[in-house]
């Protein structure tokens, strides 16, 4: 399960992995702008994350880390939203992984500075998501991207060995290297 935390819009995405092949199970957004009280927003985030966990029973949660901004108050609010989502996962004993936005974009598109639209497009291609199933809200695809990034970053589901670098990989996989 991936989360793109926010105090106005929170995105989420859930993938299923069968035979080491990821597919989209669900994605969506929570529109929080209608709640004027910040604490009410946090309560709604917590309740929704708990609801998603109880419905989909994810094995792990990947969440986008806040990035440094100029507005300290906005960063504080975003950090609280992220903390509430993390607390919801902790309350259900779900392991958590945190990824910087650049890392998520890099793992999906190969470019850490990719636009949100590029990330959504690549998710559509990688996960075979139809135009009808792709939500227009980019926060939803950002949540889905966090989940797929975590799948790519953790070799737990693949059972493959972890390598130090490309040279180490090539040394141990001569059959996969073209000369």
MIMAR-591054 format. One line per 10 residues: number of its first residue (from 1); their letters; for each residue y negated, z negated, x negated of C-alpha. Coordinates in pm, whole numbers, plus 50000, padded with zeros to 5 digits. Layout:
BEGIN
NUM = a = Y Z X ~ ...;
This chain:
BEGIN
1 = xxxxxxxxxx = 50000 50000 50000 ~ 49656 50090 49867 ~ 49319 49946 49961 ~ 48967 50077 49905 ~ 48769 49761 49980 ~ 48431 49774 50144 ~ 48203 49573 50367 ~ 48095 49870 50579 ~ 48417 50075 50570 ~ 48750 49967 50424;
11 = xxxxxxxxxx = 49010 50237 50361 ~ 49385 50191 50337 ~ 49685 50407 50267 ~ 50057 50342 50265 ~ 50314 50553 50088 ~ 50691 50553 50109 ~ 50900 50642 49805 ~ 51248 50783 49858 ~ 51446 50923 49564 ~ 51135 50883 49350;
21 = xxxxxxxxxx = 50937 51113 49584 ~ 50624 50966 49744 ~ 50512 51058 50095 ~ 50232 50931 50315 ~ 50339 50677 50571 ~ 49997 50585 50707 ~ 49627 50585 50626 ~ 49316 50476 50803 ~ 48984 50297 50792 ~ 48827 49984 50931;
31 = xxxxxxxxxx = 48469 50037 51043 ~ 48298 49707 50973 ~ 47936 49814 51016 ~ 47935 49701 51377 ~ 47974 49336 51271 ~ 47642 49191 51164 ~ 47783 48871 51020 ~ 47933 48911 50673 ~ 48186 48633 50735 ~ 48306 48803 51051;
41 = xxxxxxxxxx = 48365 49118 50844 ~ 48576 48916 50600 ~ 48778 48768 50886 ~ 48839 49117 51028 ~ 48949 49248 50685 ~ 49193 48960 50644 ~ 49340 49004 50992 ~ 49380 49382 50948 ~ 49546 49354 50607 ~ 49788 49092 50741;
51 = xxxxxxxxxx = 49860 49320 51038 ~ 49929 49619 50813 ~ 50155 49411 50588 ~ 50349 49278 50884 ~ 50383 49627 51034 ~ 50474 49830 50723 ~ 50623 49562 50494 ~ 50491 49707 50168 ~ 50653 49603 49841 ~ 50326 49600 49648;
61 = xxxxxxxxxx = 49951 49627 49700 ~ 49719 49834 49484 ~ 49348 49773 49522 ~ 49045 49948 49381 ~ 48846 49722 49151 ~ 48474 49691 49216 ~ 48259 49890 48976 ~ 47932 49768 48832 ~ 47631 49852 49042 ~ 47263 49778 49031;
71 = xxxxxxxxxx = 47253 49570 49348 ~ 47397 49227 49272 ~ 47415 49126 49640 ~ 47618 49438 49726 ~ 47856 49366 49437 ~ 47900 49008 49555 ~ 47984 49122 49908 ~ 48224 49388 49781 ~ 48394 49131 49558 ~ 48440 48903 49858;
81 = xxxxxxxxxx = 48595 49186 50060 ~ 48833 49261 49775 ~ 48916 48890 49738 ~ 49000 48857 50107 ~ 49232 49160 50090 ~ 49400 49014 49782 ~ 49434 48673 49951 ~ 49603 48839 50250 ~ 49860 49000 50017 ~ 49912 48674 49829;
91 = xxxxxxxxxx = 49977 48494 50158 ~ 50269 48733 50215 ~ 50398 48709 49853 ~ 50312 49070 49775 ~ 50245 49160 49410 ~ 49897 49301 49347 ~ 49774 49561 49102 ~ 49408 49639 49048 ~ 49279 49975 48927 ~ 48935 50093 48825;
101 = xxxxxxxxxx = 48799 50384 49030 ~ 48807 50608 48719 ~ 49176 50528 48664 ~ 49263 50614 49024 ~ 49073 50944 49012 ~ 49225 51031 48675 ~ 49580 50968 48796 ~ 49535 51185 49106 ~ 49316 51470 48978 ~ 49330 51448 48600;
111 = xxxxxxxxxx = 48953 51388 48602 ~ 48812 51035 48613 ~ 48480 51169 48740 ~ 48628 51374 49026 ~ 48446 51378 49358 ~ 48603 51199 49655 ~ 48662 51538 49816 ~ 48864 51651 49514 ~ 49079 51337 49535 ~ 49142 51397 49905;
121 = xxxxxxxxxx = 49232 51762 49840 ~ 49481 51669 49565 ~ 49639 51400 49784 ~ 49686 51659 50055 ~ 49866 51890 49811 ~ 50073 51621 49634 ~ 50185 51440 49948 ~ 50206 51751 50170 ~ 49958 51618 50425 ~ 49860 51865 50695;
131 = xxxxxxxxxx = 49496 51929 50783 ~ 49556 51756 51119 ~ 49691 51439 50951 ~ 49416 51423 50689 ~ 49140 51190 50804 ~ 48780 51299 50747 ~ 48685 50952 50621 ~ 48710 50960 50242 ~ 48759 50583 50231 ~ 49104 50639 50386;
141 = xxxxxxxxxx = 49201 50889 50118 ~ 49065 50650 49852 ~ 49302 50381 49980 ~ 49588 50630 49974 ~ 49486 50731 49620 ~ 49511 50367 49506 ~ 49867 50351 49639 ~ 49969 50678 49472 ~ 49798 50577 49146 ~ 50007 50259 49145;
151 = xxxxxxxxxx = 50323 50461 49202 ~ 50232 50682 48905 ~ 50137 50388 48684 ~ 50447 50178 48748 ~ 50769 50327 48623 ~ 50952 50058 48817 ~ 51058 50299 49090 ~ 51163 50570 48847 ~ 51382 50355 48627 ~ 51244 50550 48330;
161 = xxxxxxxxxx = 51171 50393 47994 ~ 50810 50329 47906 ~ 50682 50504 47596 ~ 50399 50409 47361 ~ 50251 50759 47348 ~ 50335 51131 47375 ~ 50493 51139 47030 ~ 50726 50853 47122 ~ 50816 51033 47447 ~ 50885 51362 47264;
171 = xxxxxxxxx = 51097 51185 47001 ~ 51319 51029 47267 ~ 51333 51337 47494 ~ 51408 51634 47267 ~ 51578 51812 47558 ~ 51247 51820 47749 ~ 51034 51951 47464 ~ 50983 52327 47423 ~ 50937 52458 47072;
